[in-house]
Amino acid sequence: MSWASWSDFFAMGGYGFYVWGSYLVALFCMIGEIVLVFNHRRTLHKQLSLIHKATQQEQNNETTS
């Protein structure tokens, strides 16, 4: 397809709302997925550090007893 102007390009032959809306929804989903992955990673690191601290405390209690 060839477009005469930028407004024709964005209109996409009358389907611009659906085309650009689909791109926008896909972009929001990808950004949301990245945010969720980083939040899950941060939570996992916190949980692992708590487990590591608890394990070290147990080892220290065993050696002093």
Biopython code that builds the backbone (N, CA, C, O; Angstrom):
import numpy as np
from Bio.PDB.StructureBuilder import StructureBuilder

atoms = [
    (1, "MET", "N", (0.832, -1.181, 0.000)),
    (1, "MET", "CA", (0.000, 0.000, 0.000)),
    (1, "MET", "C", (0.876, 1.243, 0.000)),
    (1, "MET", "O", (1.979, 1.258, 0.546)),
    (2, "SER", "N", (0.356, 2.265, -0.618)),
    (2, "SER", "CA", (1.052, 3.545, -0.569)),
    (2, "SER", "C", (0.088, 4.597, -0.049)),
    (2, "SER", "O", (-1.100, 4.603, -0.372)),
    (3, "TRP", "N", (0.625, 5.464, 0.746)),
    (3, "TRP", "CA", (-0.193, 6.502, 1.362)),
    (3, "TRP", "C", (0.266, 7.861, 0.849)),
    (3, "TRP", "O", (1.456, 8.105, 0.651)),
    (4, "ALA", "N", (-0.709, 8.736, 0.642)),
    (4, "ALA", "CA", (-0.408, 10.068, 0.122)),
    (4, "ALA", "C", (0.091, 11.002, 1.217)),
    (4, "ALA", "O", (0.831, 11.947, 0.943)),
    (5, "SER", "N", (-0.310, 10.738, 2.451)),
    (5, "SER", "CA", (0.097, 11.610, 3.554)),
    (5, "SER", "C", (0.149, 10.809, 4.843)),
    (5, "SER", "O", (-0.263, 9.650, 4.887)),
    (6, "TRP", "N", (0.656, 11.438, 5.882)),
    (6, "TRP", "CA", (0.729, 10.790, 7.191)),
    (6, "TRP", "C", (-0.659, 10.503, 7.744)),
    (6, "TRP", "O", (-0.860, 9.484, 8.405)),
    (7, "SER", "N", (-1.612, 11.381, 7.486)),
    (7, "SER", "CA", (-2.966, 11.150, 7.988)),
    (7, "SER", "C", (-3.580, 9.917, 7.324)),
    (7, "SER", "O", (-4.331, 9.183, 7.967)),
    (8, "ASP", "N", (-3.270, 9.678, 6.040)),
    (8, "ASP", "CA", (-3.726, 8.455, 5.381)),
    (8, "ASP", "C", (-3.071, 7.223, 6.000)),
    (8, "ASP", "O", (-3.702, 6.179, 6.162)),
    (9, "PHE", "N", (-1.801, 7.370, 6.338)),
    (9, "PHE", "CA", (-1.097, 6.258, 6.967)),
    (9, "PHE", "C", (-1.736, 5.900, 8.303)),
    (9, "PHE", "O", (-1.982, 4.726, 8.579)),
    (10, "PHE", "N", (-2.006, 6.907, 9.135)),
    (10, "PHE", "CA", (-2.590, 6.647, 10.444)),
    (10, "PHE", "C", (-4.049, 6.199, 10.351)),
    (10, "PHE", "O", (-4.534, 5.507, 11.246)),
    (11, "ALA", "N", (-4.751, 6.580, 9.292)),
    (11, "ALA", "CA", (-6.140, 6.158, 9.109)),
    (11, "ALA", "C", (-6.216, 4.700, 8.646)),
    (11, "ALA", "O", (-7.225, 4.033, 8.876)),
    (12, "MET", "N", (-5.174, 4.206, 8.005)),
    (12, "MET", "CA", (-5.087, 2.820, 7.534)),
    (12, "MET", "C", (-6.323, 2.400, 6.735)),
    (12, "MET", "O", (-6.865, 1.314, 6.944)),
    (13, "GLY", "N", (-6.754, 3.245, 5.843)),
    (13, "GLY", "CA", (-7.887, 2.903, 4.994)),
    (13, "GLY", "C", (-9.191, 2.767, 5.749)),
    (13, "GLY", "O", (-10.075, 2.022, 5.325)),
    (14, "GLY", "N", (-9.328, 3.469, 6.859)),
    (14, "GLY", "CA", (-10.545, 3.399, 7.659)),
    (14, "GLY", "C", (-10.451, 2.430, 8.818)),
    (14, "GLY", "O", (-11.354, 2.385, 9.653)),
    (15, "TYR", "N", (-9.377, 1.648, 8.891)),
    (15, "TYR", "CA", (-9.204, 0.667, 9.968)),
    (15, "TYR", "C", (-8.139, 1.082, 10.969)),
    (15, "TYR", "O", (-7.668, 0.259, 11.755)),
    (16, "GLY", "N", (-7.766, 2.325, 10.947)),
    (16, "GLY", "CA", (-6.697, 2.814, 11.823)),
    (16, "GLY", "C", (-6.990, 2.617, 13.292)),
    (16, "GLY", "O", (-6.093, 2.267, 14.059)),
    (17, "PHE", "N", (-8.234, 2.836, 13.703)),
    (17, "PHE", "CA", (-8.584, 2.663, 15.119)),
    (17, "PHE", "C", (-8.294, 1.236, 15.583)),
    (17, "PHE", "O", (-7.743, 1.031, 16.664)),
    (18, "TYR", "N", (-8.665, 0.256, 14.767)),
    (18, "TYR", "CA", (-8.463, -1.136, 15.132)),
    (18, "TYR", "C", (-6.989, -1.534, 15.056)),
    (18, "TYR", "O", (-6.482, -2.252, 15.918)),
    (19, "VAL", "N", (-6.319, -1.061, 14.020)),
    (19, "VAL", "CA", (-4.897, -1.400, 13.849)),
    (19, "VAL", "C", (-4.078, -0.811, 14.982)),
    (19, "VAL", "O", (-3.345, -1.535, 15.658)),
    (20, "TRP", "N", (-4.192, 0.508, 15.203)),
    (20, "TRP", "CA", (-3.382, 1.158, 16.221)),
    (20, "TRP", "C", (-3.837, 0.771, 17.622)),
    (20, "TRP", "O", (-3.031, 0.720, 18.550)),
    (21, "GLY", "N", (-5.124, 0.500, 17.772)),
    (21, "GLY", "CA", (-5.621, 0.010, 19.063)),
    (21, "GLY", "C", (-5.024, -1.344, 19.406)),
    (21, "GLY", "O", (-4.688, -1.604, 20.561)),
    (22, "SER", "N", (-4.893, -2.206, 18.407)),
    (22, "SER", "CA", (-4.289, -3.524, 18.619)),
    (22, "SER", "C", (-2.822, -3.399, 19.005)),
    (22, "SER", "O", (-2.343, -4.095, 19.900)),
    (23, "TYR", "N", (-2.118, -2.510, 18.326)),
    (23, "TYR", "CA", (-0.717, -2.281, 18.686)),
    (23, "TYR", "C", (-0.601, -1.738, 20.109)),
    (23, "TYR", "O", (0.298, -2.135, 20.850)),
    (24, "LEU", "N", (-1.487, -0.849, 20.489)),
    (24, "LEU", "CA", (-1.454, -0.255, 21.823)),
    (24, "LEU", "C", (-1.734, -1.303, 22.896)),
    (24, "LEU", "O", (-1.054, -1.336, 23.922)),
    (25, "VAL", "N", (-2.726, -2.157, 22.670)),
    (25, "VAL", "CA", (-3.042, -3.219, 23.632)),
    (25, "VAL", "C", (-1.865, -4.177, 23.755)),
    (25, "VAL", "O", (-1.502, -4.570, 24.863)),
    (26, "ALA", "N", (-1.268, -4.555, 22.634)),
    (26, "ALA", "CA", (-0.113, -5.457, 22.665)),
    (26, "ALA", "C", (1.055, -4.820, 23.416)),
    (26, "ALA", "O", (1.745, -5.498, 24.177)),
    (27, "LEU", "N", (1.280, -3.527, 23.206)),
    (27, "LEU", "CA", (2.359, -2.827, 23.900)),
    (27, "LEU", "C", (2.109, -2.804, 25.408)),
    (27, "LEU", "O", (3.026, -3.056, 26.190)),
    (28, "PHE", "N", (0.876, -2.504, 25.822)),
    (28, "PHE", "CA", (0.554, -2.500, 27.246)),
    (28, "PHE", "C", (0.742, -3.889, 27.860)),
    (28, "PHE", "O", (1.222, -4.011, 28.987)),
    (29, "CYS", "N", (0.368, -4.921, 27.127)),
    (29, "CYS", "CA", (0.545, -6.290, 27.636)),
    (29, "CYS", "C", (2.022, -6.630, 27.805)),
    (29, "CYS", "O", (2.405, -7.252, 28.796)),
    (30, "MET", "N", (2.846, -6.231, 26.852)),
    (30, "MET", "CA", (4.285, -6.512, 26.960)),
    (30, "MET", "C", (4.910, -5.744, 28.113)),
    (30, "MET", "O", (5.726, -6.291, 28.855)),
    (31, "ILE", "N", (4.533, -4.483, 28.269)),
    (31, "ILE", "CA", (5.059, -3.689, 29.391)),
    (31, "ILE", "C", (4.598, -4.281, 30.716)),
    (31, "ILE", "O", (5.380, -4.381, 31.661)),
    (32, "GLY", "N", (3.327, -4.673, 30.784)),
    (32, "GLY", "CA", (2.808, -5.299, 31.996)),
    (32, "GLY", "C", (3.544, -6.580, 32.329)),
    (32, "GLY", "O", (3.830, -6.842, 33.498)),
    (33, "GLU", "N", (3.853, -7.374, 31.333)),
    (33, "GLU", "CA", (4.582, -8.614, 31.563)),
    (33, "GLU", "C", (5.984, -8.344, 32.113)),
    (33, "GLU", "O", (6.447, -9.041, 33.016)),
    (34, "ILE", "N", (6.649, -7.340, 31.570)),
    (34, "ILE", "CA", (7.986, -6.987, 32.062)),
    (34, "ILE", "C", (7.918, -6.528, 33.511)),
    (34, "ILE", "O", (8.757, -6.914, 34.324)),
    (35, "VAL", "N", (6.929, -5.711, 33.839)),
    (35, "VAL", "CA", (6.765, -5.237, 35.221)),
    (35, "VAL", "C", (6.494, -6.414, 36.152)),
    (35, "VAL", "O", (7.068, -6.482, 37.239)),
    (36, "LEU", "N", (5.637, -7.333, 35.747)),
    (36, "LEU", "CA", (5.331, -8.492, 36.583)),
    (36, "LEU", "C", (6.557, -9.379, 36.795)),
    (36, "LEU", "O", (6.768, -9.903, 37.888)),
    (37, "VAL", "N", (7.355, -9.543, 35.755)),
    (37, "VAL", "CA", (8.564, -10.368, 35.889)),
    (37, "VAL", "C", (9.539, -9.728, 36.878)),
    (37, "VAL", "O", (10.109, -10.423, 37.719)),
    (38, "PHE", "N", (9.736, -8.411, 36.786)),
    (38, "PHE", "CA", (10.648, -7.745, 37.712)),
    (38, "PHE", "C", (10.127, -7.793, 39.146)),
    (38, "PHE", "O", (10.911, -7.964, 40.080)),
    (39, "ASN", "N", (8.816, -7.645, 39.332)),
    (39, "ASN", "CA", (8.244, -7.737, 40.677)),
    (39, "ASN", "C", (8.403, -9.149, 41.237)),
    (39, "ASN", "O", (8.732, -9.320, 42.411)),
    (40, "HIS", "N", (8.172, -10.147, 40.408)),
    (40, "HIS", "CA", (8.330, -11.529, 40.852)),
    (40, "HIS", "C", (9.787, -11.817, 41.202)),
    (40, "HIS", "O", (10.070, -12.507, 42.182)),
    (41, "ARG", "N", (10.700, -11.294, 40.409)),
    (41, "ARG", "CA", (12.135, -11.490, 40.666)),
    (41, "ARG", "C", (12.533, -10.863, 41.998)),
    (41, "ARG", "O", (13.273, -11.465, 42.776)),
    (42, "ARG", "N", (12.037, -9.645, 42.261)),
    (42, "ARG", "CA", (12.356, -8.963, 43.513)),
    (42, "ARG", "C", (11.790, -9.733, 44.711)),
    (42, "ARG", "O", (12.460, -9.868, 45.734)),
    (43, "THR", "N", (10.562, -10.235, 44.585)),
    (43, "THR", "CA", (9.958, -11.019, 45.655)),
    (43, "THR", "C", (10.739, -12.299, 45.894)),
    (43, "THR", "O", (10.961, -12.689, 47.040)),
    (44, "LEU", "N", (11.152, -12.949, 44.830)),
    (44, "LEU", "CA", (11.926, -14.179, 44.953)),
    (44, "LEU", "C", (13.257, -13.923, 45.650)),
    (44, "LEU", "O", (13.673, -14.720, 46.491)),
    (45, "HIS", "N", (13.930, -12.825, 45.315)),
    (45, "HIS", "CA", (15.194, -12.493, 45.980)),
    (45, "HIS", "C", (14.977, -12.241, 47.469)),
    (45, "HIS", "O", (15.796, -12.662, 48.286)),
    (46, "LYS", "N", (13.898, -11.567, 47.834)),
    (46, "LYS", "CA", (13.606, -11.326, 49.249)),
    (46, "LYS", "C", (13.374, -12.640, 49.983)),
    (46, "LYS", "O", (13.890, -12.838, 51.083)),
    (47, "GLN", "N", (12.605, -13.532, 49.382)),
    (47, "GLN", "CA", (12.331, -14.816, 50.015)),
    (47, "GLN", "C", (13.603, -15.647, 50.164)),
    (47, "GLN", "O", (13.821, -16.278, 51.198)),
    (48, "LEU", "N", (14.429, -15.646, 49.142)),
    (48, "LEU", "CA", (15.678, -16.410, 49.217)),
    (48, "LEU", "C", (16.625, -15.842, 50.266)),
    (48, "LEU", "O", (17.318, -16.597, 50.949)),
    (49, "SER", "N", (16.662, -14.523, 50.398)),
    (49, "SER", "CA", (17.537, -13.947, 51.418)),
    (49, "SER", "C", (17.024, -14.278, 52.812)),
    (49, "SER", "O", (17.825, -14.508, 53.718)),
    (50, "LEU", "N", (15.710, -14.309, 53.007)),
    (50, "LEU", "CA", (15.161, -14.710, 54.310)),
    (50, "LEU", "C", (15.482, -16.166, 54.628)),
    (50, "LEU", "O", (15.818, -16.499, 55.765)),
    (51, "ILE", "N", (15.379, -17.023, 53.630)),
    (51, "ILE", "CA", (15.717, -18.436, 53.828)),
    (51, "ILE", "C", (17.192, -18.581, 54.152)),
    (51, "ILE", "O", (17.563, -19.374, 55.017)),
    (52, "HIS", "N", (18.040, -17.819, 53.464)),
    (52, "HIS", "CA", (19.483, -17.888, 53.702)),
    (52, "HIS", "C", (19.817, -17.423, 55.119)),
    (52, "HIS", "O", (20.633, -18.043, 55.800)),
    (53, "LYS", "N", (19.191, -16.334, 55.562)),
    (53, "LYS", "CA", (19.431, -15.840, 56.918)),
    (53, "LYS", "C", (18.967, -16.852, 57.959)),
    (53, "LYS", "O", (19.653, -17.071, 58.957)),
    (54, "ALA", "N", (17.816, -17.466, 57.736)),
    (54, "ALA", "CA", (17.293, -18.458, 58.679)),
    (54, "ALA", "C", (18.219, -19.667, 58.745)),
    (54, "ALA", "O", (18.452, -20.214, 59.823)),
    (55, "THR", "N", (18.743, -20.083, 57.606)),
    (55, "THR", "CA", (19.654, -21.224, 57.575)),
    (55, "THR", "C", (20.948, -20.896, 58.310)),
    (55, "THR", "O", (21.467, -21.738, 59.042)),
    (56, "GLN", "N", (21.471, -19.700, 58.131)),
    (56, "GLN", "CA", (22.691, -19.305, 58.829)),
    (56, "GLN", "C", (22.459, -19.241, 60.340)),
    (56, "GLN", "O", (23.330, -19.645, 61.111)),
    (57, "GLN", "N", (21.310, -18.746, 60.767)),
    (57, "GLN", "CA", (21.011, -18.689, 62.199)),
    (57, "GLN", "C", (20.911, -20.085, 62.785)),
    (57, "GLN", "O", (21.375, -20.327, 63.899)),
    (58, "GLU", "N", (20.305, -21.010, 62.042)),
    (58, "GLU", "CA", (20.229, -22.393, 62.522)),
    (58, "GLU", "C", (21.616, -23.004, 62.643)),
    (58, "GLU", "O", (21.895, -23.717, 63.607)),
    (59, "GLN", "N", (22.484, -22.735, 61.684)),
    (59, "GLN", "CA", (23.843, -23.275, 61.740)),
    (59, "GLN", "C", (24.609, -22.665, 62.909)),
    (59, "GLN", "O", (25.372, -23.367, 63.573)),
    (60, "ASN", "N", (24.422, -21.369, 63.172)),
    (60, "ASN", "CA", (25.084, -20.735, 64.290)),
    (60, "ASN", "C", (24.580, -21.289, 65.614)),
    (60, "ASN", "O", (25.367, -21.459, 66.544)),
    (61, "ASN", "N", (23.301, -21.569, 65.719)),
    (61, "ASN", "CA", (22.739, -22.144, 66.938)),
    (61, "ASN", "C", (23.240, -23.553, 67.161)),
    (61, "ASN", "O", (23.447, -23.951, 68.307)),
    (62, "GLU", "N", (23.444, -24.322, 66.102)),
    (62, "GLU", "CA", (23.938, -25.698, 66.226)),
    (62, "GLU", "C", (25.396, -25.705, 66.675)),
    (62, "GLU", "O", (25.788, -26.569, 67.460)),
    (63, "THR", "N", (26.200, -24.772, 66.202)),
    (63, "THR", "CA", (27.618, -24.770, 66.564)),
    (63, "THR", "C", (27.824, -24.267, 67.996)),
    (63, "THR", "O", (28.778, -24.685, 68.652)),
    (64, "THR", "N", (26.974, -23.399, 68.488)),
    (64, "THR", "CA", (27.133, -22.894, 69.855)),
    (64, "THR", "C", (26.531, -23.843, 70.885)),
    (64, "THR", "O", (26.875, -23.761, 72.064)),
    (65, "SER", "N", (25.643, -24.737, 70.469)),
    (65, "SER", "CA", (25.015, -25.648, 71.438)),
    (65, "SER", "C", (25.913, -26.799, 71.791)),
    (65, "SER", "O", (25.536, -27.654, 72.592)),
]
sb = StructureBuilder()
sb.init_structure("model")
sb.init_model(0)
sb.init_chain("A")
sb.init_seg("    ")
for serial, (resi, resn, name, xyz) in enumerate(atoms, 1):
    if name == "N":
        sb.init_residue(resn, " ", resi, " ")
    sb.init_atom(name, np.array(xyz, "f"), 0.0, 1.0, " ", f" {name:<3s}", serial, name[0])
structure = sb.get_structure()
